[in-house]
Amino acid sequence: MPELPEVAGLAGFLDKHLLGLVVRNVQIVSFAVLKTADPPYTALENCTVAGVRRFGKFVSIDTDGPSFVFHLARAGWVSFTDSPTDTQLRMGKGYIAARLAFTGPDGAHGMDLTEAGTKKSLAVYVVRGPQDVPGIAALGPDPFSAAFDADMLAEILGSTSQQIKGVLRSQSVIAGIGNAYSDEILHAARISPFATAKSLDRGTVQVLYDAIHSVLGTALAEAEG
């Protein structure tokens, strides 16, 4: 499953390549992935991309109209092309869940949201603003936000008797960390995943905080490279 570093790298790539482009066409190939109905997804057409942002594991393509928000779940990804096709995709067929076509000064561009495997968990939201997505509204602090420091982490951990791995993976507690990076972080900090959060002393919390930034920072640099 893509986690914070991979999603951040993807959001940065899309921001670089989509900023200022006009949405020419939107195809939702699997309506199971579309979690909203108002505004309709067609409201994105003829809107200009104002930027691309990450919220936890969500990506929001913001326009001067609605925002196109997606969550890649376990097996989703984005395929970007400078040679898009106008082929009308067949509903419910294949691995493509949604297709967006764009136009700009340098020509046409396109992106497909894809999902491998038979279990479909990828989610798309067309909303007036990212905070209208329940999963985004419920997110905890981002590890790279200015507000997230060792004191905040100590306060978070001191308020729960959950096992530390579960706390790190909880999106409503800390946004963006999943199974893979929680394991790496705890290994780097030399903390048992079964330790209860509130049992960690202040020194151990600082070690954990440093490991969060070190592990995620290294992975983020690789994802953006």
Secondary structure, DSSP 8 states (H G I E B T S, - for coil): ---HHHHHHHHHHHHHHHTT-EEEEEEES-TTTB---SS-GGGGTT-BEEEEEEETTEEEEEESS-EEEEE-TTTEEEEEESS-------TT-SSEEEEEEEEETTEEEEEEEEE-SS----EEEEESSGGGSHHHHT----TTSTT--HHHHHHHHHT--SBHHHHHH-TTTSTT--HHHHHHHHHHHT--TTSBGGG--HHHHHHHHHHHHHHHHHHHHHHH-
